[in-house]
Amino acid sequence: MSQQGVTATESLMKELGELARGLSADEWELESAAAGWRVQDVIVHLGTFCNLIADPEMTMPENAPPTSERLNDALVDERRHWTAEEAIDYYEAQSTAALAALTALQGPEFAEATIPLADLGTYHLAELSNAFAFDHLVHLTSDLLAPHGPIDREAIDVDTARIAPALDWMLAGLPNMYADALREPLTRPLGFDLTGPGARSFVISWSGDHLVVDDATELPADVAVSSTVDFLRWSTKRSDWRPSVTIVGDSEFVAPVLDTINII
């Protein structure tokens, strides 16, 4: 179960709501660091994400795209004409409902049940709270707030309580989202040593036809060393990994693997 994910999501939803209520009319229209989306569009996206869990019968766009990223674009496009007030009212209503749903999914009757998420793979219902912590944390720190985003406000606290559930989602998603793409470059085990808040070490490798991610105290000869906060950015393609990663071992092996990773 991931009560940690619920707690992190609740605090990040509060941060986003306070930020949105304090935006000027001009700031709502600024281009975010998420390509093609204004600040308002990012907040609407987070509202639609909440809507999906709060109301599984939510009406989808006509001819809805089959991939999660294109579906996100389509859901935002349907709402681009909204006013800023409509956008924040929608987010606040849907985030409240979503938090209640995520809390309920931690219960024993739901937690271990699984759900397919289009091209993202299949997950336990209890893990969905980690997905919400991840999405809110990435959009706040990388797409909205300076120095990476256009909104000049005090940075939020990226502590272990907030980033650990996001990392849990990312490592659960890695074998689901990009296993096929990693089949060619990942020819032997690769270690990751993530430092800072929520620090952890793990190894990705093949077990037959399955990509596995294992926590590890002993790492192989080839290791990518990065902070957890930097990992949040470069593994989601918000930035290039090269300024943020130290490679131990064979860089000609490690680099193509890091180039391929793209966690959604």
C-alpha positions in Angstrom: 0.0 0.0 0.0 1.1 3.6 -0.4 -0.3 5.8 2.3 3.0 7.8 1.8 1.7 8.6 -1.7 -1.6 9.8 -0.3 0.1 12.1 2.2 2.5 13.5 -0.4 -0.3 14.0 -2.9 -2.4 15.9 -0.3 0.4 18.3 0.5 1.3 18.8 -3.2 -2.3 19.5 -4.1 -2.4 22.1 -1.3 0.7 23.7 -2.8 -0.7 23.8 -6.3 -4.1 25.2 -5.1 -2.4 28.0 -3.2 -0.1 28.7 -6.2 -3.0 28.8 -8.6 -5.1 31.1 -6.4 -2.2 33.6 -6.3 -1.5 33.8 -10.0 -2.1 37.0 -11.9 -4.1 37.1 -15.1 -0.8 37.4 -17.1 0.8 34.5 -15.3 -2.1 32.1 -16.2 -1.2 32.8 -19.8 2.5 32.3 -19.6 4.1 29.4 -21.6 5.0 26.7 -19.1 8.1 24.5 -19.5 5.8 21.7 -20.7 6.0 22.1 -24.5 2.7 23.5 -25.9 1.0 24.1 -22.6 0.4 27.4 -20.8 0.5 27.6 -17.1 -3.3 27.3 -17.1 -3.1 24.1 -19.3 -0.8 22.4 -16.8 -3.2 23.1 -14.0 -6.1 21.9 -16.1 -4.2 18.7 -17.0 -3.7 18.0 -13.3 -7.4 18.6 -12.9 -8.3 16.1 -15.7 -5.9 13.6 -14.1 -7.8 13.9 -10.8 -11.1 13.7 -12.7 -10.0 10.3 -14.2 -9.6 8.7 -10.8 -12.5 10.6 -9.2 -14.9 9.5 -12.0 -13.9 6.4 -13.9 -16.9 7.0 -16.2 -15.5 10.4 -17.2 -16.4 11.2 -20.8 -13.4 10.9 -23.1 -12.7 13.1 -26.2 -14.2 11.8 -29.5 -11.7 9.4 -31.1 -9.6 9.5 -28.0 -5.9 8.9 -28.7 -4.6 5.5 -27.6 -1.5 6.8 -25.7 -1.5 8.5 -22.4 0.5 11.6 -23.5 -1.7 12.3 -26.5 -4.9 11.7 -24.4 -3.6 14.3 -21.9 -3.2 16.7 -24.8 -6.7 16.0 -26.1 -8.2 16.5 -22.6 -6.4 19.8 -22.2 -7.4 21.0 -25.7 -11.1 20.5 -24.9 -10.7 22.9 -22.0 -8.4 25.6 -23.5 -11.3 28.1 -23.8 -11.9 28.1 -20.0 -11.3 31.1 -17.9 -8.7 31.0 -15.1 -11.5 30.9 -12.5 -13.1 27.9 -14.3 -9.7 26.1 -14.4 -9.0 26.6 -10.7 -12.6 25.7 -9.6 -12.3 22.5 -11.7 -8.9 21.6 -10.2 -10.0 22.2 -6.6 -13.2 20.1 -7.0 -11.5 17.2 -8.8 -8.5 17.1 -6.6 -10.7 16.9 -3.5 -12.6 14.0 -5.0 -9.5 12.3 -6.2 -7.8 12.5 -2.8 -10.9 10.8 -1.3 -10.7 8.0 -4.0 -6.9 7.5 -3.5 -7.4 7.2 0.2 -10.2 4.6 -0.3 -8.0 2.6 -2.6 -5.5 2.0 0.2 -8.1 -0.2 1.9 -7.6 -4.0 1.9 -10.5 -4.6 -0.4 -8.9 -2.5 -3.2 -5.2 -2.2 -2.6 -3.9 -5.3 -4.3 -6.4 -5.2 -7.2 -4.7 -4.2 -10.5 -5.6 -1.8 -13.2 -4.3 -1.4 -16.8 -3.3 2.2 -17.7 -3.1 2.1 -21.5 0.5 2.3 -22.6 1.8 2.9 -19.1 1.4 -0.7 -18.0 -0.6 -2.4 -15.2 -0.4 -1.4 -11.5 -2.0 -2.1 -8.1 -4.7 0.3 -7.2 -2.8 1.4 -4.1 0.1 2.5 -6.3 -2.0 5.2 -8.0 -1.4 7.6 -5.1 2.3 7.5 -6.0 1.4 8.4 -9.6 -0.4 11.5 -8.4 2.5 12.5 -6.1 4.9 12.1 -9.1 2.7 14.1 -11.5 2.2 17.0 -9.1 5.8 17.1 -8.0 7.2 17.0 -11.6 4.8 19.7 -12.9 5.3 22.0 -10.0 9.1 21.8 -9.9 9.9 21.4 -13.5 7.1 23.0 -15.5 5.6 25.8 -13.4 8.0 27.2 -10.8 11.2 28.9 -11.5 14.1 28.3 -12.2 12.8 25.8 -14.8 9.2 27.1 -15.2 8.0 30.7 -15.7 6.4 31.4 -12.3 8.7 33.3 -9.9 7.7 32.1 -6.4 9.5 30.5 -3.5 10.5 26.9 -4.4 8.5 24.1 -2.8 10.2 21.8 -0.3 11.3 18.6 -2.1 11.9 16.4 0.9 11.9 12.7 1.4 8.2 12.5 2.2 7.3 14.1 -1.1 9.9 12.6 -3.5 10.0 9.0 -2.2 6.5 8.1 -3.5 7.3 9.8 -6.8 10.4 7.6 -7.1 8.4 4.5 -6.2 6.1 5.3 -9.1 9.0 5.9 -11.5 10.7 2.7 -10.6 7.5 0.7 -10.8 6.9 2.3 -14.2 10.3 1.8 -15.7 9.8 -1.9 -16.6 6.3 -1.2 -17.9 6.9 1.9 -20.0 10.2 1.4 -21.6 11.2 -2.3 -21.4 11.1 -2.8 -25.2 13.2 0.3 -25.9 15.8 -0.8 -23.4 16.1 -4.3 -24.9 19.0 -3.3 -27.2 21.1 -0.9 -25.1 20.8 -2.7 -21.8 23.1 -5.6 -22.4 24.1 -6.2 -18.8 23.0 -4.9 -15.3 23.2 -1.2 -14.7 23.3 0.3 -11.3 21.8 3.7 -10.1 23.0 5.5 -7.0 20.6 8.3 -6.3 21.6 10.7 -3.5 19.8 13.4 -1.5 16.2 13.3 -0.3 14.7 9.8 -0.7 18.2 8.4 -1.6 18.2 4.9 -3.0 20.3 2.5 -5.0 18.9 0.0 -7.5 19.9 -2.1 -10.5 18.0 -2.6 -13.7 18.6 -5.8 -15.6 16.9 -8.5 -17.7 15.4 -11.7 -16.2 14.5 -13.6 -19.3 12.1 -11.4 -21.2 11.3 -9.2 -18.2 13.0 -6.0 -17.2 13.4 -5.9 -13.5 14.3 -3.2 -11.0 15.8 -4.4 -7.8 16.9 -2.4 -4.7 20.6 -3.1 -4.1 23.3 -2.4 -1.5 25.9 -3.8 -3.8 26.0 -2.2 -7.3 27.6 -3.6 -10.5 30.6 -2.2 -12.2 28.6 0.2 -14.3 26.7 2.9 -12.3 24.9 6.1 -12.9 25.2 8.5 -10.0 22.7 11.3 -9.7 20.7 13.3 -7.1 17.1 12.2 -6.7 15.9 15.7 -7.6 18.0 15.7 -10.8 16.7 12.2 -11.6 13.2 13.5 -11.4 14.0 15.9 -14.2 16.3 14.0 -16.6 14.5 10.7 -16.5 11.3 12.5 -17.6 13.2 14.2 -20.4 12.8 17.7 -18.8 16.6 18.0 -19.1 19.6 16.2 -20.5 21.2 13.8 -18.1 24.8 14.7 -18.9 25.2 17.7 -16.6 23.6 15.9 -13.7 25.0 12.3 -13.9 28.4 10.9 -13.0 29.1 7.6 -14.8 31.2 5.0 -13.0 32.4 2.3 -15.4 31.8 2.0 -19.1 30.3 5.3 -20.4 29.8 3.8 -23.9 27.5 1.2 -22.3 25.7 3.5 -19.8 25.1 6.6 -22.1 22.7 4.8 -24.6 20.7 3.4 -21.7 20.3 6.9 -20.1 19.4 8.3 -23.5 16.6 5.8 -23.8 14.9 6.2 -20.4 11.8 8.4 -20.5 9.5 8.0 -17.6 5.9 9.3 -17.9 
